[in-house]
Each structure stands twice: as structure tokens, then as C-alpha cells.
Amino acid sequence: KPGDRARLRSLIFDGTNGDAKCFRFWFHMYGDSIGTLNVYVFDGAYKRIWSLSGNRGDNWYEGQV
């Protein structure tokens, strides 16, 4: 629905080689009224690190940041 939001929170963790971190997720963005999917990180302030807008067809896709 328009305006839907979800949040995923986790503890802070170190990557396997220092600064390297990876977040994988699956998304389904189908229909004429699809808005925008944003991924943010929070470290004192929110920073958008990934964004995708619009209809992507009736399929599931893997995202990674």
C-alpha cells in the first residue's frame, strides 16, 4: 500500500576484512502504483545507500549493498 514502511535493525558488526559489509535482500516491485524502495544505513544520521523505483515486473529480485 502507499506509504508502507519496514525497518530492519541489527547490532553493529565487523566485516570479515575490516570495512567490508554486505546486506542481501529480496524484493518484489510489481504494479503501476509501485513507488520507491530505499535502503539506508544509520550511524548517527540516516544515509541512503541504495534506491530503486517503479514497476520491475512480477518477479523476485535479489538486491545487495
C-alpha positions in Angstrom: 0.0 0.0 0.0 1.1 3.6 -0.5 3.2 4.7 2.5 4.1 1.3 3.7 7.4 1.1 5.6 9.6 -1.6 7.2 12.7 -1.3 9.3 15.3 -3.9 9.9 17.7 -3.2 12.8 20.7 -5.2 13.9 23.7 -4.9 16.1 26.9 -3.3 14.8 29.2 -6.0 13.4 32.7 -6.0 11.9 33.1 -7.2 8.3 35.4 -10.1 7.5 38.1 -7.9 6.1 37.7 -4.6 8.1 35.3 -2.2 6.4 33.6 -4.7 4.1 30.0 -5.3 4.9 27.2 -6.9 2.9 23.5 -6.9 3.2 21.4 -9.1 0.8 17.7 -8.9 0.4 14.9 -9.9 -1.9 12.3 -7.6 -3.3 9.2 -7.7 -5.5 8.1 -4.5 -7.1 5.1 -5.1 -9.3 2.3 -2.9 -10.4 1.5 0.5 -11.8 1.4 2.2 -8.4 4.8 0.9 -7.1 6.8 3.7 -5.6 10.4 3.6 -4.4 12.4 1.1 -2.3 15.2 2.7 -0.4 17.9 1.2 1.8 19.5 3.3 4.5 22.3 2.9 7.0 22.2 4.8 10.3 25.3 6.0 12.0 24.1 9.0 13.9 22.2 10.1 10.8 20.4 8.2 8.0 22.3 7.8 4.7 20.6 6.3 1.7 22.9 3.7 0.1 20.5 2.1 -2.4 17.3 3.1 -4.2 15.0 1.6 -6.9 11.8 3.0 -8.3 8.9 1.7 -10.4 7.5 -1.5 -11.8 10.0 -4.3 -12.1 7.6 -7.0 -13.3 6.0 -9.9 -11.5 9.4 -11.4 -10.3 11.5 -11.5 -7.2 15.0 -10.0 -7.4 18.0 -10.1 -5.1 19.5 -6.8 -4.0 22.9 -6.4 -2.4 24.7 -3.4 -0.8 
